[in-house]
C-alpha cells in the first residue's frame, strides 16, 4: 500500500498538470476562433473575469475557513490588491487576447515562456538582488534569459522550409476550412501580436513580484486572489467600455460563444487555480511552472491536427490565390516556428533550474546558520557545566 500510495503521489499531480495545460491550450484555440469570428477580445476578458470573480469570492472564504487576526482591508494590502488586479488581469489579459487575435496559440506559448526571464531581469535591473556571477544558479539564469530572448526573436523573424506540407493548400479543399477551428492569423499582424504577448508576459512578471510580497504579508492565497480578481474585473470593465463602444458587442446570445465564456471563467478561477495550489503544496513551488512548456506540445499537436501543416520557421511564402479564397487561405497558410519555441523552451528550463538551484543553496545556508547558532548556544552551556564540575 505504501509503494502504491507513493506512485499515486507522483502520477496524479503529473497527470493533472498535463491535463490543465491541454485544457488551457484547447480553450485558447476556441477563444482564437471566437475572436476571429467577430467577438471582441475586450468583452471576452470582462465576461470571463466577471464569472470568475463571482465564483472565486465566496469559494475563497469557504477554502480559508480559519480566522486570521490580520485584516485584508488595510491600506497597504488594498494598494497591492489594486496593482495585482491591474498587472495580473486588466493589463496582461487584455494584451494577451488582443495579441492572440493577431497571432496564434503557439506564439502565446512561446511568449509566455519569457515570464521567468523577465522576472529575473526585473530583479537585477533595479539592483533589488545581486546575483553571484560565480554561482552555477546565476549563470544558468543569465544563460537561460539570453536563450529565451533569442528564441522569441527566432519565432518572429526566422523563415524556414516545411517539415510537413498541408494537404489543405490545394484549392479544391479550401472551401472546407471555415468549418475548422481557426489557428493562425494574417502574416502582417504576426509581429504585432507577438509584441503584445511579450508585453503581457512582462505584466505577469511584475504581477509575480507583487504577489510574492503580498502572500508573505497575508498568506491566505485564495482570498488575495479573489479580491484582486474583483479589482481586475472592475478595471477591465472601465478599460473595455472605452475601447469597445459598440453596444451590440456586449450582447450575449445562447450560443457556443456564451458556453466558451462560462467554461473559461469557471476553469480559470476555480479548477485550474485549485489544481495548481494543490500540486504546489504537494510537490513544491517549482512543480507547477515546470509544466508550462507542455503547452507547446499541445499547441503543436492541435496545429497539425487542425491545419495538417508544420513548418520550421515563423512564416513562409504565400502563393497568390483568388480573392475569394484569401481570408480562408491565410488561416491555414500561417505556420509557426518550431525551432523558436524549442529554443525558448530550453531557455525557460535553464532559468527554472537556476531558480531551483538558488533556492536549494539558500536552504543549505539557512541550515548552516541554524547549526552555527545552536553550536554557539551549546558552547557556553558546556563551558559552565565544566566550570561547575571543577
C-alpha positions in Angstrom: 0.0 0.0 0.0 2.9 2.4 0.8 4.5 1.8 -2.6 1.2 2.3 -4.4 0.4 5.4 -2.5 3.9 6.8 -3.3 3.4 6.0 -7.0 0.0 7.7 -7.0 1.6 10.7 -5.3 3.8 11.0 -8.4 1.3 10.1 -11.1 -1.7 12.0 -10.0 -0.1 15.5 -9.9 1.7 14.9 -13.1 -1.5 13.8 -14.9 -3.5 16.7 -13.5 -0.9 19.2 -14.6 -0.7 17.8 -18.1 -4.5 17.9 -18.4 -4.5 21.5 -17.2 -2.1 22.6 -19.9 -4.0 20.7 -22.5 -7.3 22.3 -21.5 -5.6 25.8 -21.4 -4.4 25.4 -25.0 -7.8 24.0 -26.1 -9.6 27.0 -24.6 -7.1 29.3 -26.2 -7.8 27.9 -29.6 -11.5 28.2 -29.0 -11.0 31.8 -27.9 -9.0 32.4 -31.1 -11.8 31.0 -33.2 -14.4 33.1 -31.4 -12.4 36.4 -31.7 -11.7 35.7 -35.3 -15.4 35.2 -35.8 -16.1 38.7 -34.5 -16.3 38.5 -30.7 -14.5 41.5 -29.1 -11.4 40.4 -27.0 -12.1 43.1 -24.5 -15.7 41.9 -24.0 -14.4 38.3 -23.7 -12.0 39.3 -20.9 -14.6 41.2 -19.0 -17.3 38.5 -19.0 -14.9 35.7 -18.2 -13.5 37.6 -15.2 -17.0 38.6 -14.0 -17.9 34.9 -13.9 -14.5 34.1 -12.2 -14.9 36.8 -9.6 -18.4 35.8 -8.7 -17.3 32.2 -8.2 -13.9 32.9 -6.6 -15.0 35.3 -3.9 -17.4 33.0 -1.9 -15.2 30.0 -2.6 -12.2 31.7 -1.1 -14.0 32.2 2.2 -15.0 28.5 2.2 -11.5 27.5 1.3 -10.0 29.6 4.1 -12.3 28.8 7.0 -9.7 29.5 9.6 -9.8 33.0 11.1 -6.8 35.3 11.0 -6.0 38.3 13.1 -4.7 40.3 10.2 -7.3 42.1 8.1 -7.1 42.1 4.3 -8.8 45.5 4.2 -5.8 47.6 5.2 -4.5 50.4 3.0 -1.1 48.7 2.2 -2.8 45.5 1.2 -5.5 47.2 -0.8 -2.8 49.1 -2.8 -1.2 45.7 -3.5 -4.5 44.2 -4.5 -5.2 47.1 -6.9 -1.8 46.6 -8.7 -2.3 42.8 -8.6 -5.6 43.3 -10.5 -4.0 45.8 -12.8 -1.0 43.7 -13.8 -2.3 40.2 -13.4 -5.7 40.7 -15.0 -6.5 44.1 -16.6 -3.2 44.7 -18.5 -1.9 41.2 -19.0 -5.2 39.5 -20.2 -6.3 42.3 -22.5 -2.8 42.4 -24.1 -2.8 38.6 -24.3 -6.2 38.2 -26.0 -5.6 41.1 -28.4 -2.2 39.6 -29.1 -3.8 36.2 -29.7 -6.2 37.8 -32.2 -3.2 38.9 -34.2 -1.1 35.7 -33.9 -1.8 32.1 -32.9 -1.8 29.9 -29.7 1.8 28.7 -30.5 3.0 32.3 -30.2 1.1 32.6 -26.9 3.0 29.6 -25.6 6.4 31.0 -26.8 5.9 34.5 -25.4 4.5 33.0 -22.1 7.8 31.2 -21.6 9.6 34.6 -21.3 8.0 35.3 -17.9 10.8 33.8 -15.7 13.4 35.6 -17.7 11.6 38.9 -17.4 11.2 38.3 -13.7 14.9 37.7 -13.4 15.7 40.9 -15.3 13.2 42.8 -13.1 15.1 41.6 -10.0 18.6 42.7 -11.2 17.9 45.8 -13.2 16.8 47.9 -10.1 19.5 46.1 -8.1 16.9 44.5 -5.9 19.0 41.4 -5.9 22.7 41.0 -6.7 23.4 37.7 -8.5 26.6 35.8 -7.7 28.2 35.5 -11.2 30.4 32.7 -10.0 27.4 30.6 -8.9 26.0 28.0 -11.2 22.5 29.1 -10.4 23.1 32.7 -11.5 25.0 31.5 -14.6 22.0 29.3 -15.6 19.5 32.2 -15.1 21.6 34.6 -17.2 22.2 32.0 -19.9 18.5 30.9 -19.9 17.4 34.5 -20.2 19.6 35.1 -23.2 18.4 31.8 -24.8 14.7 32.6 -24.2 15.0 36.1 -25.7 16.9 34.6 -28.7 14.1 32.0 -29.1 11.4 34.7 -29.0 13.3 36.6 -31.8 13.5 33.4 -33.9 9.8 32.9 -33.5 9.3 36.3 -35.1 11.9 36.6 -37.8 13.1 33.1 -38.9 11.7 31.8 -42.2 12.3 28.1 -42.8 11.2 25.2 -45.0 8.2 23.0 -44.5 8.6 19.9 -42.2 5.2 18.7 -43.4 3.1 20.3 -46.1 -0.6 20.9 -45.7 -3.0 19.0 -47.9 -5.3 22.0 -47.5 -3.1 24.0 -49.8 -5.0 22.5 -52.7 -7.6 24.9 -54.0 -10.5 22.4 -54.1 -10.1 21.8 -50.3 -10.1 25.5 -49.3 -13.9 25.5 -49.0 -13.8 23.1 -46.1 -11.6 25.4 -43.9 -14.3 27.7 -42.4 -15.8 24.7 -40.6 -12.5 24.0 -38.8 -11.0 25.8 -35.8 -9.0 29.0 -36.5 -5.4 28.6 -35.5 -3.4 31.3 -37.5 -3.7 35.0 -38.4 -2.5 37.1 -41.3 1.3 37.4 -41.6 1.2 41.2 -41.4 -0.1 41.1 -37.9 2.2 38.3 -36.6 4.9 40.6 -35.2 2.4 43.0 -33.6 0.7 40.1 -31.9 4.0 38.8 -30.5 4.9 42.2 -29.2 1.6 42.5 -27.4 2.1 39.0 -25.9 5.6 39.8 -24.8 4.2 42.9 -23.1 1.6 40.7 -21.4 4.4 38.4 -20.1 6.2 41.5 -18.7 3.0 42.4 -16.9 2.7 38.9 -15.5 6.4 39.1 -14.3 5.6 42.4 -12.5 2.5 40.6 -11.0 4.7 37.8 -9.8 6.9 40.2 -7.9 3.9 42.0 -6.3 2.2 38.7 -5.4 5.3 37.3 -3.7 5.4 40.2 -1.3 1.6 40.2 -0.8 1.4 36.5 0.1 4.2 37.0 2.7 2.1 39.7 4.4 -1.2 37.8 4.0 -0.7 34.0 3.5 -4.4 33.2 2.7 -3.8 32.9 -1.1 -7.3 32.3 -2.3 -8.7 35.4 -0.5 -6.0 37.5 -2.0 -6.8 36.0 -5.4 -10.5 36.7 -5.1 -10.0 40.3 -4.1 -7.5 41.1 -6.8 -9.7 39.3 -9.3 -12.6 41.6 -8.4 -10.3 44.6 -8.6 -9.0 43.5 -12.0 -12.5 42.8 -13.3 -13.6 46.4 -12.4 -10.5 47.8 -14.1 -11.2 45.6 -17.2 -14.8 46.9 -17.4 -13.7 50.5 -17.3 -11.0 49.9 -19.9 -13.3 47.9 -22.2 -16.1 50.4 -22.1 -13.5 52.9 -23.5 -12.1 50.5 -26.1 -15.4 48.8 -27.2 -18.2 51.3 -27.6 -20.4 49.2 -29.8 -23.3 48.1 -27.6 -24.0 45.1 -29.9 -20.6 43.6 -29.0 -21.8 43.3 -25.3 -25.0 41.4 -26.1 -24.7 37.7 -25.2 -26.6 35.0 -27.1 -27.3 31.4 -26.3 -24.6 30.0 -28.5 -21.2 28.4 -28.3 -19.5 31.8 -27.5 -21.5 32.1 -24.3 -20.6 28.5 -23.4 -16.9 29.3 -24.0 -17.1 32.4 -21.8 -18.7 30.3 -18.9 -16.3 27.4 -19.3 -13.2 29.7 -19.4 -14.4 31.7 -16.4 -15.0 28.5 -14.3 -11.9 26.8 -15.4 -9.6 29.8 -14.8 -11.0 30.8 -11.5 -11.8 27.5 -9.7 -10.5 24.4 -11.5 -7.0 25.5 -12.7 -6.2 27.7 -9.6 -7.1 24.9 -7.2 -5.2 22.2 -9.1 -2.1 24.5 -9.2 -2.4 25.3 -5.5 -2.8 21.6 -4.6 0.1 20.5 -6.7 2.3 23.3 -5.3 1.5 22.1 -1.8 2.2 18.5 -2.7 5.4 18.9 -4.8 6.7 22.4 -4.0 6.5 25.9 -5.6 8.5 25.0 -8.7 6.4 22.0 -9.7 3.6 23.9 -11.5 5.9 26.2 -13.6 7.8 23.2 -14.9 4.7 22.1 -16.9 4.4 25.5 -18.8 6.3 24.3 -21.9 3.9 21.4 -22.2 1.6 23.9 -23.9 4.0 23.9 -26.9 3.4 20.2 -27.3 -0.4 20.6 -27.2 -0.3 23.6 -29.5 1.9 21.8 -32.0 -0.4 18.7 -31.9 -3.6 20.8 -32.3 -1.9 22.9 -35.0 -1.0 19.8 -37.1 -4.4 18.3 -36.4 -6.4 21.3 -37.5 -4.3 22.5 -40.4 -2.2 19.5 -41.3 0.9 21.7 -41.7 4.1 22.0 -39.8 6.9 24.5 -40.5 10.4 25.2 -39.2 10.1 29.0 -39.4 7.6 31.6 -38.3 6.0 32.1 -41.7 6.5 31.1 -45.3 5.8 32.4 -48.8 2.1 32.6 -49.5 1.3 31.9 -53.2 -1.3 34.0 -55.0 -4.9 32.8 -54.7 -8.2 34.2 -55.8 -9.5 37.0 -53.6 -12.5 34.9 -52.6 -10.1 32.4 -51.0 -7.6 34.8 -49.4 -9.3 35.2 -45.9 -9.7 31.4 -45.6 -6.3 30.7 -47.0 -4.4 32.9 -44.5 -5.9 30.9 -41.6 -4.1 27.8 -42.6 -1.1 29.2 -44.5 0.3 30.9 -41.4 2.7 28.5 -39.8 4.7 28.6 -36.6 8.3 28.4 -35.5 9.1 25.0 -34.1 12.8 26.0 -33.8 12.0 29.3 -32.0 9.6 27.7 -29.5 12.1 24.9 -28.7 14.9 27.4 -28.1 12.6 29.5 -25.9 11.6 26.3 -24.0 15.3 25.4 -23.4 15.9 28.9 -22.1 12.8 28.6 -19.8 14.1 25.4 -18.2 17.6 26.8 -17.8 16.1 29.8 -15.9 13.9 27.5 -13.8 16.9 25.2 -13.0 18.8 28.3 -11.8 16.0 29.3 -9.6 15.6 25.8 -8.1 19.3 25.6 -7.5 19.4 29.0 -5.9 16.5 28.0 -3.6 18.4 24.9 -2.6 21.6 26.9 -1.8 19.5 29.3 0.2 18.1 26.5 2.3 21.6 25.0 2.8 22.8 28.3 4.1 19.9 28.6 6.4 20.6 25.2 7.8 24.3 26.1 8.3 23.3 29.3 10.1 20.9 27.3 12.3 23.6 24.8 13.2 26.2 27.6 13.9 23.7 29.3 16.2 22.9 26.1 18.1 26.7 25.4 18.5 27.2 28.9 19.8 24.4 28.4 22.3 25.7 25.0 23.4 29.3 26.1 23.8 28.7 28.5 26.8 26.4 25.9 28.4 29.1 23.2 28.2 31.7 25.7 29.5 29.5 26.5 32.5 29.0 22.8 33.2 32.8 22.2 33.2 33.4 25.1 35.5 30.7 23.8 37.9 32.3 20.4 37.9 35.7 21.9 38.7 
